[in-house]
Amino acid sequence: MATAVNPVVAATASTSWPMFRGGPALLGVATGNLDKELSLLWTYKTGGPVKSSAAVVGGKVFIGSGDQHVHAIDLATGKKLWSFKTEGEVESSPLVLNGKVFVGGVDAWLYALEADSGKLAWKYQTGDKILSSANWLKSPKGDATWIVFGSYDNRLYCLDAATGKSNWVYETGNYINGSPAVANGQTVFGGCDAILHVLNLADGTKVKEIEAGAYIAASVALEGGKAYFGHYENEFLCIDLAKGTNQWNYKDRGFPYFSSPAVTSDRVVFGGRDKRLHCVEKATGKSVWVFGTRGKVDSSPVVVGDKVVVGSDDGRLYIVSLKDGSELWSYEIGQPVGSSPAVVDGKVIVGSEDGSVYCFGAKK
């Protein structure tokens, strides 16, 4: 299979999940359907906790681990294809684009690896650890592909995907933990400086800053000119980017939101440290349902058809009904699942702090 993947197609095709949250707007919505009852198809053991979320392209699963490696796994069999050694834990989630795997490490390097072989194409050093997953865009002239990602050195970086050369760097007031969302020529991301940043992607200049009221560890989802995200002071917000104003906010219990939202045509679904998965009306922020687990939900949910897939720190992977939040299926892994699911072709791939990557799907 050709390694060069059209990333626009990849974001919507059920055979690929090329990046964190599935596509550049970070909407967390997969195409296709899931069976009501999933079976464990394979497990792949790494040497450390797996907080990274998987990317799946060309029948290969790419994921980072606390064992200081990036792993490539055969989707069909769960067998190891290659691994690449870094100098620190890899909690960031890979971006797979044009035959390369882009992934950041706790060692402060952003690595570009050949997807087929795992060989290093180039690497770029920042001033602190990289937990943010990379996103991508076409250059303003359309003749190059650029990638953007944040670092704990308080900066957002934009690099040429082919060479690793810097296009621009934007400095904020604190750590950037979440991944930058990309839509309509802009990137939007929150920081631990409690500000929602909106930048022009062409040159990295500031379009606006919107006070969020507390630091933002989660990634933002962009849809219809609005940004959806939760923050550390126990609120989930919908911001109108053009106006720079708050469209609605959702407050429930006094617990932070670290999970990134899944955004559908009429609903927004996100996890909370109150041990629950929340579903609200997209237009109003009014609660539709909540689903309780036995541990905090830092995993970011993925919507597939009429189902929602999410992990919990209670050691379980859950599938719940998008309609009413009822539990449809769960699997006990036994250790926290903070990794976010990747959903491809009726399969769910997720990592756990037990050091393994799990693949679930229809019974063979």
C-alpha positions in Angstrom: 0.0 0.0 0.0 1.4 3.4 -0.9 2.7 5.4 2.1 1.7 8.8 0.7 -1.7 9.4 2.1 -4.0 12.3 1.1 -4.5 13.7 4.7 -7.9 15.2 3.9 -9.2 11.9 2.7 -7.5 10.1 5.6 -9.3 12.1 8.2 -12.6 10.9 7.0 -12.0 7.5 5.6 -12.9 4.6 8.0 -9.6 2.9 7.1 -7.4 5.6 8.6 -7.2 7.6 11.9 -4.1 9.6 11.0 -3.8 11.8 14.1 -5.0 12.7 17.6 -8.8 13.2 17.4 -8.9 12.0 13.8 -8.5 15.2 11.8 -7.1 18.8 12.0 -10.2 20.3 13.6 -9.9 17.7 16.4 -13.6 16.7 16.3 -13.1 13.2 17.6 -15.7 11.7 15.2 -15.1 8.5 13.3 -16.9 7.1 10.3 -18.4 3.6 10.0 -20.0 1.6 12.8 -19.0 -0.6 15.7 -20.5 -3.9 16.7 -22.5 -4.0 19.9 -20.2 -6.6 21.3 -16.5 -6.2 20.7 -13.9 -8.9 21.2 -10.2 -8.5 22.1 -8.4 -9.1 18.8 -4.8 -8.6 20.1 -2.6 -6.9 22.6 0.8 -5.5 22.1 3.2 -5.2 25.1 5.5 -2.2 25.4 7.9 -1.6 28.2 6.2 1.4 29.9 2.8 3.0 30.4 0.9 4.0 27.2 -0.6 7.5 27.6 -0.1 8.3 23.9 -3.1 7.8 21.6 -2.7 5.7 18.4 -2.7 6.8 14.8 -3.6 4.3 12.2 -2.7 4.6 8.5 -2.1 2.0 5.8 -2.8 -1.0 8.0 -0.2 0.2 10.6 -0.8 1.4 14.2 1.7 4.0 15.4 1.8 4.9 19.1 4.2 6.2 21.8 5.1 4.6 25.1 6.7 5.4 28.4 9.5 3.0 27.4 11.0 5.8 25.4 10.0 4.3 22.1 7.6 5.0 19.2 6.1 1.7 18.1 4.6 0.6 14.8 2.3 -2.4 14.9 0.5 -4.4 12.2 -3.2 -3.6 12.6 -4.3 -7.1 11.4 -2.1 -9.2 13.6 -0.8 -7.0 16.5 2.8 -7.9 15.5 5.7 -5.5 15.9 6.8 -3.8 12.7 9.4 -1.5 14.1 10.2 0.7 17.1 12.2 3.9 17.4 14.2 4.8 20.5 14.0 8.4 21.8 15.6 9.9 24.9 12.5 10.2 26.9 8.9 9.0 27.4 6.6 9.5 24.5 3.1 10.6 25.7 2.4 12.7 22.6 0.2 11.1 19.9 1.7 10.6 16.4 0.6 12.4 13.3 1.0 10.3 10.1 1.2 12.3 6.9 2.8 11.8 3.5 4.7 8.7 4.6 6.1 10.1 7.8 5.3 9.8 11.4 5.6 13.1 13.5 5.8 12.7 17.2 7.1 14.7 20.2 8.9 13.4 23.2 9.4 14.3 26.8 13.0 14.7 25.7 11.9 18.0 24.0 12.5 16.7 20.5 10.0 16.5 17.6 10.8 13.5 15.5 10.0 12.8 11.9 10.2 9.1 11.1 9.7 7.1 7.9 6.4 5.3 8.4 7.6 2.2 6.5 10.9 1.7 8.3 11.0 3.8 11.4 14.2 5.5 10.3 14.7 9.1 11.4 14.1 11.6 8.6 14.8 14.7 10.8 14.3 16.0 14.3 13.8 19.4 15.8 14.6 20.5 19.4 12.5 22.7 21.6 13.2 24.0 25.1 11.1 21.5 27.1 9.0 18.4 26.9 6.4 18.0 24.1 3.1 16.4 25.2 1.1 18.2 22.5 0.4 16.2 19.4 1.3 17.7 16.0 -1.3 19.0 13.6 -0.9 19.9 9.9 -1.8 22.4 7.2 -1.0 23.3 3.7 1.4 26.3 3.3 -0.2 29.6 2.1 1.2 29.0 -1.4 0.0 25.4 -1.4 3.4 24.1 -2.3 4.4 22.6 1.0 3.0 20.9 4.1 3.5 22.4 7.5 3.1 21.0 10.9 2.3 22.8 14.2 2.7 21.6 17.8 3.2 23.1 21.2 5.9 22.6 23.9 6.3 23.1 27.6 8.8 25.8 26.7 5.6 27.9 26.3 5.9 28.1 22.5 3.9 26.9 19.5 6.1 25.8 16.6 5.4 25.7 12.8 7.8 23.5 10.8 8.1 22.4 7.2 7.0 18.8 7.2 9.6 17.7 4.6 12.7 19.3 6.1 12.0 20.2 9.7 13.0 23.9 9.0 11.2 26.5 11.2 8.6 28.7 9.5 7.6 30.6 12.7 7.5 30.3 16.5 4.8 31.9 18.7 5.5 32.5 22.4 2.8 32.3 25.1 2.8 32.9 28.8 2.9 29.2 30.0 3.0 25.6 29.1 1.2 24.3 26.0 -0.2 20.9 26.9 -3.0 20.3 24.4 -2.8 19.9 20.6 -3.4 23.0 18.4 -6.7 22.7 16.4 -6.6 23.8 12.7 -9.4 25.3 10.6 -10.0 28.1 8.2 -6.4 29.3 8.1 -6.2 29.6 11.8 -4.9 27.5 14.7 -6.6 27.7 18.1 -5.2 26.3 21.3 -5.4 26.8 25.0 -2.5 27.1 27.4 -1.6 27.0 31.0 -1.7 30.8 30.8 -5.5 30.5 30.9 -5.8 32.0 27.5 -7.4 30.7 24.3 -5.0 31.7 21.5 -6.1 32.3 18.0 -3.2 32.6 15.4 -3.0 33.2 11.7 -1.3 30.1 10.3 0.3 31.8 7.4 2.8 33.8 9.6 2.1 32.9 13.2 0.7 36.3 14.1 -1.9 36.7 16.8 -5.5 37.1 15.7 -6.9 37.4 19.2 -6.5 36.2 22.8 -9.6 35.2 24.7 -9.5 34.9 28.5 -10.6 31.4 29.6 -10.5 32.0 33.3 -8.3 29.0 34.2 -5.6 27.0 32.6 -6.5 24.8 29.6 -4.8 21.3 29.5 -7.2 19.8 27.0 -7.2 20.3 23.2 -9.8 22.5 21.6 -12.3 21.2 19.0 -13.2 23.7 16.2 -16.5 23.6 14.4 -18.6 26.3 12.7 -16.4 29.1 13.9 -16.7 28.0 17.5 -14.2 26.5 19.9 -15.2 23.8 22.4 -13.0 23.0 25.4 -12.9 22.4 29.2 -10.5 23.9 31.7 -9.1 23.4 35.1 -11.7 25.5 37.0 -14.4 23.0 36.4 -16.0 24.6 33.4 -16.6 23.5 29.8 -16.9 26.4 27.3 -18.2 27.2 23.8 -16.5 30.3 22.4 -17.6 32.3 19.4 -14.2 33.0 17.7 -15.3 35.8 15.5 -16.9 37.7 18.4 -14.3 36.5 21.0 -17.2 35.9 23.4 -18.5 33.0 25.4 -21.6 31.4 23.7 -22.3 29.1 26.6 -20.6 27.5 29.6 -21.4 24.2 31.3 -20.7 23.8 35.0 -21.5 20.7 37.0 -19.4 19.5 39.9 -16.2 21.0 41.2 -13.8 18.9 39.1 -11.5 19.9 36.2 -11.8 18.8 32.5 -8.7 17.4 30.9 -10.5 15.3 28.3 -10.9 16.8 24.8 -14.4 16.9 23.3 -16.0 15.0 20.5 -18.3 17.3 18.5 -21.2 16.1 16.4 -23.9 17.9 14.4 -25.9 18.5 17.6 -23.9 17.2 20.6 -20.7 17.7 22.5 -19.3 14.8 24.5 -16.3 15.1 27.0 -14.9 13.4 30.0 -14.4 14.9 33.5 -12.3 14.3 36.5 -15.6 13.8 38.3 -15.4 10.2 37.0 -18.2 10.9 34.4 -18.7 11.3 30.7 -20.8 14.3 29.9 -23.0 14.9 26.8 -24.5 18.4 26.2 -26.5 20.1 23.5 -24.1 21.7 21.0 -26.3 24.8 20.6 -27.0 25.6 24.3 -24.6 23.6 26.5 -27.6 22.1 28.3 -27.0 18.6 29.7 -28.4 15.7 27.7 -26.9 12.9 29.9 -24.0 11.9 32.1 -22.5 8.5 32.4 -20.7 7.5 35.5 -17.5 5.5 35.7 -15.4 4.6 38.8 -12.4 6.7 37.9 -11.5 10.1 36.4 -12.1 10.3 32.6 -9.1 12.0 31.1 -9.4 9.9 27.9 -11.0 11.8 25.1 -14.1 10.2 23.7 -14.7 9.2 20.1 -18.1 9.2 18.5 -18.8 6.4 16.0 -22.3 6.5 14.6 -24.7 6.2 17.5 -22.0 5.1 20.0 -19.3 6.8 22.1 -16.0 5.0 23.0 -14.0 6.2 26.0 -11.5 5.0 28.5 -11.5 5.6 32.3 -9.0 5.6 35.1 -11.1 2.8 36.6 -9.3 0.5 34.2 -12.2 0.0 31.7 -12.9 0.9 28.1 -16.6 1.8 27.6 -19.0 2.0 24.8 -22.1 4.0 25.6 -25.1 5.1 23.6 -24.9 8.6 22.1 -28.6 8.9 22.4 -29.1 8.4 26.2 -25.7 7.6 27.7 -26.6 4.0 28.6 -23.8 1.5 28.8 -23.6 -0.8 25.8 -20.3 -2.6 26.5 -17.2 -2.5 28.6 -14.0 -4.3 28.9 -11.9 -4.4 32.1 -8.2 -3.8 31.3 -7.4 -3.3 35.0 -5.1 -0.3 34.8 -6.0 3.3 34.0 -7.0 4.1 30.3 -6.0 7.8 29.8 -5.1 7.1 26.1 -7.9 8.2 23.7 -9.3 5.6 21.4 -8.5 5.4 17.7 -11.4 4.0 15.7 -10.7 2.4 12.3 -12.8 0.0 10.2 -14.9 -1.3 13.1 -11.8 -1.6 15.4 -10.9 0.3 18.5 -7.2 0.7 19.4 -6.3 2.1 22.8 -3.3 2.2 25.2 -3.3 1.6 28.9 -1.0 2.4 31.8 -0.4 -1.4 32.1 2.1 -0.9 29.2 -0.1 -2.6 26.5 -1.9 -1.5 23.4 -5.3 -3.2 22.9 -7.2 -3.8 19.7 -10.9 -4.6 19.9 -13.3 -5.5 17.0 -15.9 -7.8 15.7 -15.4 -11.5 16.6 -13.3 -13.2 13.9 
